[in-house]
Amino acid sequence: MASPFELVLSYINVNSLLGAVGQGFIWGVMVLGVYITYKILNVSDLTVDGSFATGGAVFAVTILSGMNTTLCLLLAMLAGGLCGFVTGILHTKFKIPAILAGILTQLGLYSINLRILHGKANVSIGKIDTNITAISKLINKIFNITIPHTRSGMILGIIVSLACILLLYFLLGTEFGASIRATGNNEKMIRALGVNTDSIKLFGIILSNMLIALSGAMLVQMNKYADVGMGKGAIVYGLASIVIGEVFFRKFSNFGIKLASSVFGCIVFFIIRSVVINLGLDANDMQLLSAIIVVIALAMPIFKENMNIRKIGKRNSLNEMNQSKAYDQDYKEAIEKRNVTEIGGGDNA
């Protein structure tokens, strides 16, 4: 009988698997942005769907204007940071709840993204050289081999995601980074120590959306086009990836591993999507599938906790039963011993 792993491989070929892994690394940068707000700052920021598309739209328009590819990525990140700044100001200065502030920014960004794309729903950059094509040319020049576009995209995703993990690891390990983490853990305590938590939150939301926009810009390079709705469902992908990563790496406490686990969870998420698509699922059902994966991922820790509670309850019941049996046995032996003593005493008398 085939193992579950062999069954999965039977429904996915090498090219689609590598494509899913490449998508996972590129979207993994977005997941790191979601991790900052959702796990570190303990803030529900729903700007994600809008700022992701903003990063892609800015990159497409600027690279079509003839700008340097790396400069286009930086401009996309700055645009994402501006989106985060708006959400952060609404939340920290106007005291609008974070979830509502993110929704308001996201709604506004749809119209802004259409303006950036000059009123078009999507813009193609198919014939423009990007970082991905530069990687392909470099590998061809050094090793004299030609690799597919998706493989070059995977290499770009690996490089950028690892760089972001290292950057966040060292940043959040500093004294300022400790303030960011403390704000998410206990905001009242860190405020009592004289830290301006509003500024900390604002910085965290800006940094988060800069990474999200960077991911959107890289996805445009991968897909060779920018779409005004390309960020739809991004927050769902991010949450699912974080939870899946925690399921696999829940025993590790190192912060760097926790960051890497989010990217790993994103890769697993896209592999699952690829397998289900190869099974024949309609592409229109992908949002439903993503929601189901998130529900399962979020429910797994609770399910495991309930299972552990039941196991502990059964173990305690067995211990109590054994203790009761031992007590009854000791009691019977004591009664028998007393009876024997009384009988013996009567005979001597």
C-alpha contacts under 8 A as a table, 3 or more apart, distances in Angstrom:
res1	aa1	res2	aa2	distance
2	A	6	E	5.96
2	A	7	L	6.44
3	S	6	E	5.22
3	S	7	L	6.33
4	P	7	L	5.03
4	P	8	V	6.26
5	F	8	V	5.16
5	F	9	L	6.36
6	E	9	L	5.07
6	E	10	S	6.18
7	L	10	S	5.08
7	L	11	Y	6.82
8	V	11	Y	5.49
8	V	12	I	6.70
8	V	275	V	6.91
9	L	12	I	5.20
9	L	13	N	7.02
10	S	13	N	7.54
11	Y	275	V	6.07
11	Y	278	N	6.09
11	Y	279	L	6.60
12	I	16	S	6.46
12	I	17	L	6.42
12	I	274	S	7.31
12	I	275	V	5.78
12	I	278	N	6.44
13	N	16	S	5.54
13	N	17	L	6.10
14	V	17	L	5.01
14	V	18	L	6.11
15	N	18	L	5.23
15	N	19	G	6.04
16	S	19	G	4.86
16	S	20	A	6.07
16	S	274	S	6.94
17	L	20	A	5.10
17	L	21	V	6.24
17	L	271	I	6.58
17	L	274	S	7.29
18	L	21	V	4.96
18	L	22	G	6.04
18	L	150	T	7.66
18	L	151	R	7.17
18	L	154	M	7.75
19	G	22	G	5.04
19	G	23	Q	6.15
19	G	150	T	5.93
19	G	151	R	7.38
19	G	154	M	7.54
20	A	23	Q	5.06
20	A	24	G	6.02
20	A	267	I	6.95
20	A	270	F	5.31
20	A	271	I	5.33
20	A	274	S	6.42
21	V	24	G	4.88
21	V	25	F	6.34
21	V	154	M	6.98
21	V	267	I	5.38
21	V	268	V	7.98
21	V	270	F	7.04
21	V	271	I	6.82
22	G	25	F	5.30
22	G	26	I	6.37
22	G	150	T	6.84
22	G	151	R	7.10
22	G	153	G	6.21
22	G	154	M	3.87
22	G	155	I	7.54
22	G	157	G	6.48
22	G	158	I	7.94
22	G	267	I	7.94
23	Q	26	I	5.17
23	Q	27	W	5.98
23	Q	154	M	7.10
23	Q	157	G	7.85
23	Q	219	L	7.85
23	Q	267	I	7.36
23	Q	270	F	6.99
24	G	27	W	5.25
24	G	28	G	5.61
24	G	263	V	7.12
24	G	264	F	7.77
24	G	266	C	5.10
24	G	267	I	3.98
24	G	268	V	7.50
24	G	269	F	7.51
24	G	270	F	5.84
25	F	28	G	4.72
25	F	29	V	6.88
25	F	154	M	6.73
25	F	157	G	4.81
25	F	158	I	5.82
25	F	161	S	6.44
25	F	263	V	6.48
25	F	266	C	7.29
25	F	267	I	6.44
26	I	29	V	5.84
26	I	30	M	7.55
26	I	153	G	8.00
26	I	154	M	7.41
26	I	156	L	7.88
26	I	157	G	4.62
26	I	158	I	7.64
26	I	161	S	7.23
26	I	215	S	5.85
26	I	218	M	6.57
26	I	219	L	6.55
27	W	30	M	5.16
27	W	31	V	6.44
27	W	215	S	5.89
27	W	216	G	7.84
27	W	219	L	7.63
27	W	266	C	6.98
28	G	31	V	4.79
28	G	32	L	6.32
28	G	161	S	6.65
28	G	215	S	7.70
28	G	262	S	7.07
28	G	263	V	4.51
28	G	264	F	7.73
28	G	266	C	5.66
28	G	267	I	7.45
29	V	32	L	5.17
29	V	33	G	6.65
29	V	160	V	7.54
29	V	161	S	5.43
29	V	164	C	7.20
29	V	211	L	6.12
29	V	212	I	6.61
29	V	214	L	7.45
29	V	215	S	5.46
29	V	263	V	7.27
30	M	33	G	5.09
30	M	34	V	6.44
30	M	52	F	7.87
30	M	211	L	5.85
30	M	212	I	4.22
30	M	213	A	7.52
30	M	214	L	7.61
30	M	215	S	5.33
30	M	216	G	7.73
30	M	238	G	7.01
31	V	34	V	4.97
31	V	35	Y	6.03
31	V	212	I	7.56
31	V	237	Y	7.71
31	V	238	G	4.68
31	V	239	L	7.64
31	V	241	S	6.98
31	V	242	I	7.16
31	V	262	S	6.50
31	V	263	V	6.68
31	V	266	C	7.29
32	L	35	Y	4.88
32	L	36	I	6.47
32	L	164	C	7.96
32	L	165	I	7.78
32	L	208	S	7.53
32	L	211	L	7.23
32	L	212	I	7.97
32	L	259	L	6.92
32	L	262	S	6.80
32	L	263	V	7.21
33	G	36	I	5.37
33	G	37	T	7.05
33	G	207	L	7.26
33	G	208	S	4.01
33	G	209	N	6.24
33	G	210	M	7.62
33	G	211	L	5.30
33	G	212	I	5.59
34	V	37	T	5.51
34	V	38	Y	5.82
34	V	39	K	7.91
34	V	45	D	7.90
34	V	48	V	7.66
34	V	208	S	6.38
34	V	212	I	7.71
34	V	235	I	7.41
34	V	238	G	6.10
34	V	239	L	7.46
35	Y	38	Y	5.19
35	Y	39	K	5.19
35	Y	40	I	6.63
35	Y	238	G	7.85
35	Y	242	I	7.09
35	Y	259	L	7.85
35	Y	262	S	7.64
36	I	39	K	5.92
36	I	40	I	5.00
36	I	41	L	6.22
36	I	204	G	6.75
36	I	205	I	7.76
36	I	208	S	5.99
37	T	40	I	5.77
37	T	41	L	4.82
37	T	42	N	5.86
37	T	43	V	5.10
37	T	44	S	6.63
37	T	45	D	6.57
37	T	204	G	6.80
37	T	205	I	6.43
37	T	208	S	6.75
38	Y	41	L	6.24
38	Y	42	N	4.95
38	Y	43	V	5.31
38	Y	44	S	5.79
38	Y	45	D	7.37
39	K	42	N	5.31
39	K	43	V	7.76
39	K	184	G	7.79
40	I	180	I	7.38
40	I	181	R	5.57
40	I	184	G	5.45
40	I	185	N	7.63
41	L	180	I	6.84
41	L	181	R	6.54
41	L	183	T	6.32
41	L	184	G	3.93
41	L	185	N	7.51
41	L	201	K	6.98
41	L	204	G	7.29
42	N	184	G	5.06
42	N	185	N	7.57
43	V	98	A	6.50
43	V	99	I	7.78
43	V	184	G	7.84
44	S	98	A	5.96
44	S	99	I	5.22
45	D	48	V	7.01
45	D	98	A	5.97
45	D	99	I	5.50
45	D	101	A	7.78
45	D	102	G	5.25
45	D	205	I	7.76
46	L	49	D	6.92
46	L	99	I	6.06
46	L	100	L	7.99
46	L	101	A	7.97
46	L	102	G	4.45
46	L	103	I	5.63
46	L	106	Q	7.05
46	L	235	I	6.81
47	T	50	G	5.57
47	T	51	S	6.06
47	T	83	C	7.51
47	T	84	G	7.22
47	T	87	T	7.23
47	T	102	G	4.39
47	T	103	I	6.23
47	T	105	T	6.04
47	T	106	Q	4.96
47	T	209	N	7.74
48	V	51	S	5.30
48	V	52	F	5.86
48	V	102	G	7.94
48	V	106	Q	7.42
48	V	209	N	6.88
48	V	212	I	6.79
48	V	231	G	7.37
48	V	234	A	6.42
48	V	235	I	5.88
49	D	52	F	5.54
49	D	53	A	6.69
49	D	106	Q	6.61
49	D	231	G	4.37
49	D	232	K	5.37
49	D	233	G	6.46
49	D	234	A	5.34
49	D	235	I	6.37
50	G	53	A	5.40
50	G	54	T	6.21
50	G	105	T	7.53
50	G	106	Q	4.66
50	G	107	L	7.41
50	G	109	L	5.49
50	G	110	Y	6.49
50	G	231	G	6.20
50	G	232	K	7.90
51	S	54	T	4.75
51	S	55	G	6.15
51	S	79	A	7.89
51	S	80	G	5.29
51	S	83	C	6.13
51	S	84	G	7.79
51	S	106	Q	7.34
51	S	109	L	7.31
51	S	209	N	6.34
51	S	212	I	6.67
51	S	213	A	5.68
51	S	231	G	7.67
52	F	55	G	5.38
52	F	56	G	6.57
52	F	80	G	7.38
52	F	209	N	7.75
52	F	212	I	5.36
52	F	213	A	4.65
52	F	214	L	7.77
52	F	215	S	6.99
52	F	216	G	4.84
52	F	217	A	7.94
52	F	230	M	7.53
52	F	231	G	5.21
52	F	234	A	7.64
53	A	56	G	5.07
53	A	57	A	6.03
53	A	113	N	7.09
53	A	213	A	7.18
53	A	216	G	6.07
53	A	226	A	7.82
53	A	227	D	7.14
53	A	228	V	6.02
53	A	229	G	6.65
53	A	230	M	5.61
53	A	231	G	4.99
54	T	57	A	5.05
54	T	58	V	6.04
54	T	76	A	7.37
54	T	79	A	6.91
54	T	80	G	6.59
54	T	109	L	7.34
54	T	113	N	5.73
54	T	213	A	6.54
54	T	216	G	7.60
55	G	58	V	5.36
55	G	59	F	6.17
55	G	76	A	4.46
55	G	77	M	6.42
55	G	79	A	6.42
55	G	80	G	5.88
55	G	212	I	7.59
55	G	213	A	3.96
55	G	214	L	6.13
55	G	215	S	7.61
55	G	216	G	5.23
55	G	217	A	5.23
56	G	59	F	5.20
56	G	60	A	6.18
56	G	76	A	7.02
56	G	213	A	6.80
56	G	214	L	7.88
56	G	216	G	4.63
56	G	217	A	4.14
56	G	218	M	7.49
56	G	219	L	7.24
56	G	220	V	5.68
56	G	226	A	5.73
56	G	227	D	7.68
57	A	60	A	5.20
57	A	61	V	6.23
57	A	113	N	6.46
57	A	116	I	6.42
57	A	117	L	6.22
57	A	217	A	7.58
57	A	226	A	5.73
57	A	227	D	7.19
57	A	228	V	7.26
58	V	61	V	5.34
58	V	62	T	6.03
58	V	72	C	7.57
58	V	75	L	7.14
58	V	76	A	5.38
58	V	79	A	7.35
58	V	116	I	6.74
58	V	117	L	7.99
58	V	217	A	7.80
59	F	62	T	5.34
59	F	63	I	6.00
59	F	72	C	5.27
59	F	73	L	6.20
59	F	75	L	7.24
59	F	76	A	5.53
59	F	217	A	5.58
59	F	220	V	7.72
60	A	63	I	5.44
60	A	64	L	6.15
60	A	123	V	7.12
60	A	124	S	7.73
60	A	125	I	6.66
60	A	217	A	7.71
60	A	220	V	7.15
60	A	225	Y	7.28
60	A	226	A	6.22
61	V	64	L	5.25
61	V	65	S	6.39
61	V	116	I	7.27
61	V	117	L	6.69
62	T	65	S	5.07
62	T	66	G	6.84
62	T	67	M	5.98
62	T	72	C	5.93
63	I	66	G	5.26
63	I	67	M	5.14
63	I	68	N	6.86
63	I	69	T	6.34
63	I	72	C	6.18
63	I	128	I	7.69
64	L	67	M	7.40
64	L	125	I	7.00
64	L	128	I	7.38
67	M	71	L	6.90
67	M	72	C	6.56
68	N	71	L	5.24
68	N	72	C	6.21
69	T	72	C	5.00
69	T	73	L	6.44
69	T	129	D	7.94
69	T	130	T	5.79
69	T	131	N	6.46
70	T	73	L	5.08
70	T	74	L	6.43
70	T	131	N	7.46
71	L	74	L	5.04
71	L	75	L	6.21
72	C	75	L	5.08
72	C	76	A	6.15
73	L	76	A	5.03
73	L	77	M	6.27
73	L	214	L	6.45
73	L	217	A	6.43
73	L	218	M	7.99
74	L	77	M	5.04
74	L	78	L	6.23
74	L	214	L	7.87
75	L	78	L	4.98
75	L	79	A	6.17
76	A	79	A	5.08
76	A	80	G	6.27
76	A	210	M	7.83
76	A	213	A	5.99
76	A	214	L	6.27
76	A	217	A	6.58
77	M	80	G	5.01
77	M	81	G	6.10
77	M	209	N	7.74
77	M	210	M	4.53
77	M	211	L	6.73
77	M	212	I	7.95
77	M	213	A	5.35
77	M	214	L	5.31
78	L	81	G	4.90
78	L	82	L	6.20
78	L	210	M	6.41
79	A	82	L	5.06
79	A	83	C	6.43
79	A	210	M	7.45
79	A	213	A	7.39
80	G	83	C	5.05
80	G	84	G	6.35
80	G	206	I	7.51
80	G	209	N	5.03
80	G	210	M	4.63
80	G	211	L	7.67
80	G	212	I	7.00
80	G	213	A	4.90
80	G	214	L	7.78
81	G	84	G	4.98
81	G	85	F	6.06
81	G	205	I	8.00
81	G	206	I	4.62
81	G	207	L	6.38
81	G	208	S	7.75
81	G	209	N	5.39
81	G	210	M	4.62
81	G	213	A	7.95
82	L	85	F	4.84
82	L	86	V	6.37
82	L	206	I	7.02
83	C	86	V	5.32
83	C	87	T	6.54
83	C	105	T	7.21
83	C	206	I	7.45
83	C	209	N	6.94
84	G	87	T	5.11
84	G	88	G	5.93
84	G	202	L	7.79
84	G	205	I	5.32
84	G	206	I	4.33
84	G	207	L	7.63
84	G	208	S	7.41
84	G	209	N	5.36
84	G	210	M	7.64
85	F	88	G	4.97
85	F	89	I	6.04
85	F	202	L	6.63
85	F	205	I	7.08
85	F	206	I	5.43
86	V	89	I	5.24
86	V	90	L	6.24
86	V	105	T	7.04
87	T	90	L	5.18
87	T	91	H	6.20
87	T	98	A	7.58
87	T	101	A	5.46
87	T	102	G	5.63
87	T	105	T	6.12
87	T	205	I	7.64
88	G	91	H	5.09
88	G	92	T	5.86
88	G	93	K	7.92
88	G	98	A	7.91
88	G	101	A	7.85
88	G	201	K	7.04
88	G	202	L	4.80
88	G	205	I	6.18
88	G	206	I	7.36
89	I	92	T	5.25
89	I	93	K	5.23
89	I	94	F	6.77
89	I	202	L	7.01
90	L	93	K	5.88
90	L	94	F	5.01
90	L	95	K	6.50
90	L	96	I	5.74
90	L	98	A	7.98
90	L	101	A	5.81
91	H	94	F	5.84
91	H	95	K	4.89
91	H	96	I	4.67
91	H	97	P	5.80
91	H	98	A	5.36
91	H	101	A	6.00
92	T	95	K	5.33
92	T	96	I	7.40
92	T	198	D	5.45
92	T	201	K	7.61
92	T	202	L	7.19
93	K	198	D	7.92
96	I	100	L	6.69
96	I	101	A	5.92
97	P	100	L	5.40
97	P	101	A	6.07
98	A	101	A	5.01
98	A	102	G	6.10
99	I	102	G	5.28
99	I	103	I	6.36
100	L	103	I	5.03
100	L	104	L	6.19
101	A	104	L	5.19
101	A	105	T	6.27
102	G	105	T	5.18
102	G	106	Q	5.99
103	I	106	Q	5.01
103	I	107	L	6.13
104	L	107	L	5.24
104	L	108	G	6.33
105	T	108	G	5.15
105	T	109	L	6.06
106	Q	109	L	5.10
106	Q	110	Y	6.72
107	L	110	Y	5.67
107	L	111	S	7.64
108	G	111	S	5.82
108	G	112	I	6.54
109	L	112	I	4.75
109	L	113	N	5.78
110	Y	113	N	5.23
110	Y	114	L	6.40
110	Y	228	V	7.04
111	S	114	L	5.14
111	S	115	R	6.36
112	I	115	R	4.99
112	I	116	I	6.23
113	N	116	I	4.94
113	N	117	L	6.24
113	N	228	V	6.15
114	L	117	L	5.11
114	L	118	H	6.22
114	L	119	G	4.89
114	L	120	K	6.28
114	L	121	A	6.69
114	L	228	V	6.37
115	R	118	H	4.92
115	R	119	G	5.38
116	I	119	G	7.44
117	L	120	K	5.49
117	L	121	A	7.28
117	L	122	N	7.20
117	L	123	V	6.96
117	L	228	V	7.89
120	K	123	V	6.88
121	A	227	D	5.84
121	A	228	V	5.42
121	A	229	G	7.90
122	N	225	Y	6.80
122	N	226	A	5.34
122	N	227	D	4.17
122	N	228	V	6.17
123	V	225	Y	5.47
123	V	226	A	5.23
123	V	227	D	6.60
124	S	224	K	6.05
124	S	225	Y	4.13
124	S	226	A	6.45
125	I	128	I	5.46
125	I	221	Q	7.89
125	I	224	K	5.19
125	I	225	Y	5.39
125	I	226	A	7.91
126	G	224	K	4.93
126	G	225	Y	6.86
129	D	132	I	7.84
129	D	133	T	5.71
129	D	134	A	7.03
130	T	133	T	5.27
130	T	134	A	6.20
130	T	221	Q	6.50
131	N	134	A	4.93
131	N	135	I	6.24
131	N	156	L	7.53
131	N	221	Q	7.58
132	I	135	I	5.14
132	I	136	S	6.39
132	I	149	H	7.18
132	I	152	S	5.47
132	I	153	G	5.50
132	I	156	L	6.52
132	I	221	Q	6.76
132	I	222	M	7.40
133	T	136	S	4.96
133	T	137	K	6.21
133	T	149	H	7.37
133	T	152	S	7.30
134	A	137	K	5.14
134	A	138	L	6.12
135	I	138	L	5.06
135	I	139	I	6.17
135	I	152	S	6.05
135	I	155	I	7.96
135	I	156	L	7.64
136	S	139	I	5.32
136	S	140	N	6.15
136	S	146	T	6.95
136	S	147	I	6.44
136	S	148	P	7.89
136	S	149	H	7.39
136	S	152	S	5.82
137	K	140	N	5.01
137	K	141	K	6.03
138	L	141	K	5.06
138	L	142	I	6.15
139	I	142	I	5.20
139	I	143	F	5.64
139	I	144	N	6.94
139	I	145	I	6.74
139	I	146	T	7.38
139	I	147	I	7.95
140	N	143	F	5.49
140	N	144	N	4.39
140	N	145	I	4.71
140	N	146	T	5.44
140	N	147	I	7.77
141	K	144	N	5.42
141	K	145	I	7.78
147	I	151	R	6.38
147	I	152	S	6.94
148	P	151	R	5.41
148	P	152	S	6.64
149	H	152	S	5.24
149	H	153	G	6.23
149	H	222	M	7.56
150	T	153	G	4.92
150	T	154	M	6.18
150	T	222	M	6.91
151	R	154	M	4.99
151	R	155	I	6.35
152	S	155	I	5.07
152	S	156	L	6.30
153	G	156	L	5.07
153	G	157	G	6.12
153	G	221	Q	7.78
153	G	222	M	5.78
154	M	157	G	4.97
154	M	158	I	6.13
155	I	158	I	5.10
155	I	159	I	6.23
156	L	159	I	5.22
156	L	160	V	6.14
157	G	160	V	5.32
157	G	161	S	5.83
157	G	218	M	7.76
158	I	161	S	5.33
158	I	162	L	6.00
159	I	162	L	5.43
159	I	163	A	6.16
160	V	163	A	5.03
160	V	164	C	6.12
161	S	164	C	5.07
161	S	165	I	6.16
161	S	263	V	7.71
162	L	165	I	5.07
162	L	166	L	6.24
163	A	166	L	5.23
163	A	167	L	6.10
164	C	167	L	4.97
164	C	168	L	6.06
165	I	168	L	5.28
165	I	169	Y	5.98
165	I	256	G	7.14
165	I	259	L	6.29
165	I	260	A	6.72
166	L	169	Y	5.00
166	L	170	F	6.23
166	L	256	G	7.71
167	L	170	F	5.47
167	L	171	L	5.96
168	L	171	L	4.98
168	L	172	L	5.80
169	Y	172	L	5.53
169	Y	173	G	6.12
169	Y	255	F	7.12
169	Y	256	G	5.74
169	Y	259	L	7.90
170	F	173	G	4.99
170	F	174	T	6.63
171	L	174	T	5.59
171	L	176	F	7.71
171	L	177	G	5.65
172	L	175	E	7.77
172	L	176	F	7.11
172	L	177	G	3.63
172	L	178	A	6.02
172	L	180	I	7.35
172	L	181	R	7.39
173	G	177	G	5.57
173	G	178	A	6.36
174	T	177	G	4.91
174	T	178	A	6.16
175	E	178	A	5.02
175	E	179	S	6.50
176	F	179	S	5.09
176	F	180	I	6.56
177	G	180	I	5.01
177	G	181	R	6.35
178	A	181	R	5.12
178	A	182	A	5.95
179	S	182	A	4.99
179	S	183	T	6.04
179	S	190	I	7.40
179	S	195	V	7.60
179	S	200	I	7.53
180	I	183	T	5.20
180	I	184	G	6.73
180	I	200	I	5.98
180	I	201	K	7.58
180	I	204	G	7.43
181	R	184	G	5.36
181	R	185	N	6.36
182	A	185	N	4.93
182	A	186	N	5.85
182	A	187	E	6.85
182	A	190	I	6.38
183	T	186	N	5.54
183	T	187	E	4.46
183	T	188	K	7.99
183	T	190	I	6.14
183	T	197	T	6.39
183	T	200	I	7.46
183	T	201	K	7.87
184	G	187	E	6.16
186	N	189	M	5.54
186	N	190	I	6.48
187	E	190	I	5.37
187	E	191	R	6.08
187	E	197	T	7.00
188	K	191	R	5.14
188	K	192	A	6.20
189	M	192	A	5.11
189	M	193	L	6.63
190	I	193	L	5.13
190	I	194	G	6.93
190	I	195	V	5.94
190	I	197	T	7.54
191	R	194	G	5.28
191	R	195	V	4.98
191	R	196	N	6.35
191	R	197	T	6.23
192	A	195	V	7.29
196	N	199	S	5.61
196	N	200	I	6.57
197	T	200	I	4.87
197	T	201	K	6.07
198	D	201	K	5.16
198	D	202	L	6.11
199	S	202	L	5.01
199	S	203	F	6.13
200	I	203	F	5.22
200	I	204	G	6.17
201	K	204	G	5.05
201	K	205	I	6.12
202	L	205	I	5.31
202	L	206	I	6.18
203	F	206	I	5.16
203	F	207	L	6.11
204	G	207	L	5.15
204	G	208	S	6.01
205	I	208	S	5.02
205	I	209	N	6.26
206	I	209	N	5.35
206	I	210	M	6.19
207	L	210	M	5.08
207	L	211	L	6.49
208	S	211	L	5.43
208	S	212	I	6.35
209	N	212	I	4.76
209	N	213	A	5.99
210	M	213	A	5.21
210	M	214	L	6.18
211	L	214	L	4.97
211	L	215	S	6.27
212	I	215	S	5.15
212	I	216	G	6.40
213	A	216	G	4.93
213	A	217	A	6.22
214	L	217	A	5.09
214	L	218	M	6.32
215	S	218	M	5.16
215	S	219	L	6.20
216	G	219	L	5.08
216	G	220	V	6.37
216	G	231	G	7.64
217	A	220	V	5.19
217	A	221	Q	6.65
218	M	221	Q	5.07
218	M	222	M	6.32
219	L	222	M	4.84
219	L	223	N	6.01
220	V	223	N	5.17
220	V	224	K	5.39
220	V	225	Y	5.27
220	V	226	A	5.37
221	Q	224	K	5.04
221	Q	225	Y	7.15
223	N	226	A	7.84
226	A	230	M	7.25
227	D	230	M	5.15
228	V	231	G	7.72
229	G	232	K	5.57
231	G	234	A	5.33
233	G	236	V	5.21
233	G	237	Y	6.42
233	G	287	Q	7.16
234	A	237	Y	5.08
234	A	238	G	6.14
235	I	238	G	4.96
235	I	239	L	6.19
236	V	239	L	5.30
236	V	240	A	6.07
236	V	290	S	7.04
236	V	291	A	6.96
236	V	294	V	7.01
237	Y	240	A	5.20
237	Y	241	S	6.06
237	Y	266	C	7.41
237	Y	269	F	7.77
237	Y	290	S	7.03
237	Y	294	V	7.89
238	G	241	S	5.22
238	G	242	I	6.27
238	G	266	C	7.38
239	L	242	I	5.19
239	L	243	V	6.26
239	L	294	V	7.05
240	A	243	V	5.31
240	A	244	I	6.05
240	A	265	G	7.61
240	A	266	C	7.61
240	A	269	F	7.35
240	A	290	S	7.99
240	A	293	I	6.81
240	A	294	V	4.68
240	A	297	A	6.44
240	A	298	L	7.68
241	S	244	I	5.13
241	S	245	G	6.00
241	S	262	S	5.72
241	S	263	V	7.13
241	S	264	F	7.61
241	S	265	G	4.28
241	S	266	C	4.39
241	S	267	I	7.87
241	S	268	V	7.71
241	S	269	F	6.25
242	I	245	G	5.18
242	I	246	E	6.23
242	I	261	S	7.37
242	I	262	S	4.68
242	I	263	V	7.84
242	I	265	G	6.09
242	I	266	C	7.45
243	V	246	E	5.05
243	V	247	V	6.30
243	V	262	S	7.77
243	V	265	G	7.37
243	V	294	V	7.92
243	V	297	A	5.84
243	V	298	L	6.35
244	I	247	V	5.13
244	I	248	F	6.61
244	I	262	S	7.63
244	I	265	G	4.94
244	I	266	C	7.82
244	I	268	V	7.75
244	I	269	F	7.72
244	I	297	A	5.90
245	G	248	F	5.32
245	G	249	F	6.12
245	G	250	R	7.97
245	G	258	K	7.85
245	G	261	S	4.57
245	G	262	S	5.00
245	G	263	V	7.48
245	G	264	F	6.05
245	G	265	G	4.12
245	G	266	C	7.67
246	E	249	F	5.10
246	E	250	R	4.98
246	E	258	K	7.45
246	E	261	S	6.64
246	E	262	S	7.42
246	E	265	G	7.86
247	V	250	R	5.52
247	V	297	A	7.97
247	V	300	M	7.99
247	V	301	P	7.52
248	F	261	S	7.66
249	F	252	F	5.65
249	F	257	I	7.83
249	F	258	K	7.31
249	F	261	S	6.48
250	R	253	S	7.70
252	F	257	I	7.04
252	F	258	K	7.44
253	S	257	I	7.54
253	S	258	K	7.26
254	N	257	I	5.40
254	N	258	K	6.45
255	F	258	K	5.00
255	F	259	L	6.39
256	G	259	L	5.19
256	G	260	A	6.27
257	I	260	A	4.95
257	I	261	S	5.89
258	K	261	S	4.99
258	K	262	S	6.65
259	L	262	S	5.49
259	L	263	V	7.09
260	A	263	V	5.31
260	A	264	F	6.23
261	S	264	F	4.83
261	S	265	G	5.95
262	S	265	G	5.00
262	S	266	C	6.32
263	V	266	C	5.03
263	V	267	I	6.43
264	F	267	I	5.11
264	F	268	V	6.34
265	G	268	V	5.08
265	G	269	F	6.07
266	C	269	F	4.95
266	C	270	F	6.34
267	I	270	F	5.32
267	I	271	I	6.21
268	V	271	I	5.06
268	V	272	I	6.19
269	F	272	I	5.22
269	F	273	R	6.36
270	F	273	R	4.87
270	F	274	S	6.07
271	I	274	S	4.99
271	I	275	V	6.18
272	I	275	V	5.15
272	I	276	V	6.22
273	R	276	V	5.21
273	R	277	I	6.15
273	R	286	M	7.80
273	R	289	L	7.95
274	S	277	I	5.14
274	S	278	N	6.23
275	V	278	N	5.13
275	V	279	L	6.29
276	V	279	L	4.95
276	V	280	G	6.82
276	V	281	L	6.11
277	I	280	G	5.31
277	I	281	L	4.96
277	I	282	D	7.18
277	I	283	A	7.20
278	N	281	L	7.24
281	L	285	D	7.03
282	D	285	D	5.54
282	D	286	M	7.38
283	A	286	M	5.48
284	N	287	Q	7.27
285	D	288	L	5.30
285	D	289	L	6.26
286	M	289	L	4.91
286	M	290	S	6.05
287	Q	290	S	5.02
287	Q	291	A	6.24
288	L	291	A	5.12
288	L	292	I	6.25
289	L	292	I	5.07
289	L	293	I	6.19
290	S	293	I	5.11
290	S	294	V	6.27
291	A	294	V	5.13
291	A	295	V	6.24
292	I	295	V	5.07
292	I	296	I	6.17
293	I	296	I	5.16
293	I	297	A	6.01
294	V	297	A	5.03
294	V	298	L	5.99
295	V	298	L	5.19
295	V	299	A	5.96
296	I	299	A	5.07
296	I	300	M	6.03
297	A	300	M	5.38
297	A	301	P	7.73
298	L	301	P	6.63
298	L	302	I	7.66
299	A	302	I	5.36
299	A	303	F	6.06
300	M	303	F	5.00
300	M	304	K	6.06
301	P	304	K	5.11
301	P	305	E	6.03
302	I	305	E	4.99
302	I	306	N	6.16
303	F	306	N	5.18
303	F	307	M	6.20
304	K	307	M	4.96
304	K	308	N	6.14
305	E	308	N	5.06
305	E	309	I	6.17
306	N	309	I	4.99
306	N	310	R	6.19
307	M	310	R	5.10
307	M	311	K	6.19
308	N	311	K	5.00
308	N	312	I	6.09
309	I	312	I	5.08
309	I	313	G	6.02
310	R	313	G	4.93
310	R	314	K	6.10
311	K	314	K	5.14
311	K	315	R	6.06
312	I	315	R	4.98
312	I	316	N	6.04
313	G	316	N	5.10
313	G	317	S	6.09
314	K	317	S	5.00
314	K	318	L	6.16
315	R	318	L	5.15
315	R	319	N	6.18
316	N	319	N	4.99
316	N	320	E	6.07
317	S	320	E	5.08
317	S	321	M	6.04
318	L	321	M	4.97
318	L	322	N	6.05
319	N	322	N	5.07
319	N	323	Q	6.00
320	E	323	Q	4.99
320	E	324	S	5.99
321	M	324	S	5.01
321	M	325	K	6.16
322	N	325	K	5.04
322	N	326	A	6.09
323	Q	326	A	5.03
323	Q	327	Y	6.05
324	S	327	Y	5.01
324	S	328	D	6.11
325	K	328	D	5.06
325	K	329	Q	6.09
326	A	329	Q	5.02
326	A	330	D	6.08
327	Y	330	D	5.07
327	Y	331	Y	6.00
328	D	331	Y	4.98
328	D	332	K	6.12
329	Q	332	K	5.15
329	Q	333	E	6.18
330	D	333	E	5.12
330	D	334	A	6.10
331	Y	334	A	5.07
331	Y	335	I	6.22
332	K	335	I	5.11
332	K	336	E	6.11
333	E	336	E	5.09
333	E	337	K	5.98
334	A	337	K	5.07
334	A	338	R	6.14
335	I	338	R	5.12
335	I	339	N	6.15
336	E	339	N	5.09
336	E	340	V	6.14
337	K	340	V	5.13
337	K	341	T	6.18
338	R	341	T	5.04
338	R	342	E	6.14
339	N	342	E	5.09
339	N	343	I	6.09
340	V	343	I	5.14
340	V	344	G	5.99
341	T	344	G	5.05
341	T	345	G	6.05
342	E	345	G	5.06
342	E	346	G	6.23
343	I	346	G	5.12
343	I	347	D	6.38
344	G	347	D	5.23
344	G	348	N	6.42
345	G	348	N	5.23
345	G	349	A	6.21
346	G	349	A	5.01
